[in-house]
Amino acid sequence: MLKKTLSSAVTSAIAICAALGVSSAARADTTLTFVWHAGTCADALMDIAKDYPDKTVKIVPALVPYGPEWHNKIASEFAIKGDAFDFAMWDSQSTAEFAGGGHAVKINEIFDKSSYLKADIFPPASLSRYGEYPDGSGEYYGLPANQDAYGLMYRKDLFEDPKEKDAFKAKYGYDLAVPQTYQQARDIAEFFTRPDQDLYGWGQMGGREYDFATTASNSFLWSFGGELYNPQTFEVKGYLDSPASVDGVQAYVDMFKFGPPGSGNWGFDEVNAAFQQGQLAMAMQWFYFNGSNADPKVSKFADKTAFGVLPGAVGRDKKFRRQFSVGGQGMGINKYSKKLPELTKFMEWYFQPEQQARYAKVCQTGLKAVLESAEWQGLNSYNRQFSTALAYLNDYWHLPEYPVLLDQLQEEVSNAVSGTKTVQQALSDAAEKHERTLQRAGYDIKRGDSTPEVPDQKISPVGVDEVVVVN
């Protein structure tokens, strides 16, 4: 009788494995290791992975702090063509480096073979943003696993206070409301900067580490009409140091006047801490952190916090633009992993709506079915704003030389923040360094009068006099 019972159990186990596409010869435990930075989203993936039906497959994290160590852990393994991890979440701008170096699996091949995992289950812009290389090629090396965008958080108790509203209008001549331009944001930040009350009008990142200063300053630069470079001719001079770019970065630098002392060295942790303690009337911060900033267990001002889309700016050409940095990561596959079949099956399960709906309760999914659902839109006080923000995202250079270009720009923007250099000098020096880097890498920089085409989302879909406040 015992033999019959065991036989039945084995038969059932084989049937389950077969249903999941796992052969009897492959029933030994398989470990799928992933690299990511430690945090809420990695925790969510691990929690969901515990329910993966194929219990012969274990999902194991190899987590590191956010910043260079995270990037370098991936890059160093690729450099030796190693298989210490099977998949990784990397920044969108790193796709060019890793795919361009031949280290990442082309996801198109999985799309062709999979019955579920197809390009059309993701928003086209998101799939492109987190996985396409080269730009516009239709070749993908990552899936939008964790979308993110810069956003605005503000103290609604201050903005809605009748006395504050009357005082603001008396001083500036227009109504106090969520700023739609950086020009308005400057006025509001100035108005609420009251050091004697330990209250400041604006918080933003300015630190030299990794991409802190440049993700913030780029959002100003693009909105004022500036560009990092011309992607058609690879010119940097005349773009990164153009009058529009200088205007944008100068506006960014000037906003530190309305932040607490030392905020020029801040990263995201310092922005969160200051806002949660009630020091800031407004702050620019990643949507990734909104869960904690809206949590009364974390923030003393959670019930007084509201979220919105970052402002845009009216540039020298009198056009209104709204554009800011993309964050988040795509999920890419290590080309040197020997476990692609098992990993593909896990990805087919993980990107199902049921799993992604669980993930989207704490992080921003890239799955279209969840993003477009009414349930997700109304889940909290900021998802609807995040959906709006997706139309205004821009990114760094999608070039293999990204890490070098980033460090050079970080250095020079940090020089401008500290006052070591003027904004004009800092951006001119960065442009000079960038062109030397690209020339050494073999790029043919073509001088000319051409200007890069501006993406449709660069210009706001409403005119400057019609800008809509997102509630």
Secondary structure, DSSP 4 states (H G I P E B T S, - for coil): -HHHHHHHHHHHHHHHHHHTT--GGG-S-EEEEEEEESSHHHHHHHHHHTT-S-TTEEEEEEEE-TTHHHHHHHHHHHHTT--S-SEEEEEGGGHHHHHHTT-B--HHHHHHH-SS--GGGS-HHHHHHHHBSSTTS--BS-EEEEEEEEEEEEEHHHHT-HHHHHHHHHHHSS---S-SBHHHHHHHHHHH-BGGGTBBS-B----SSTTHHHHHHHHHHHHTT--S--TTT---TTTTTSHHHHHHHHHHHHGGGGS-TTGGG--HHHHHHHHHTT-BSEEEEEGGGHHHHT-TTT-TTGGGEEEEPPPBEE-TTS-EE--EEEEEEEEEEBTT-S-HHHHHHHHHHHTSHHHHHHHTTTS----HHHHT-HHHHTSSSSHHHHHHHGGGEE-S--STTHHHHHHHHHHHHHHHHHTSS-HHHHHHHHHHHHHHHHHHTT-----SS--PPPPGGGB-SS-GGGPPPP-
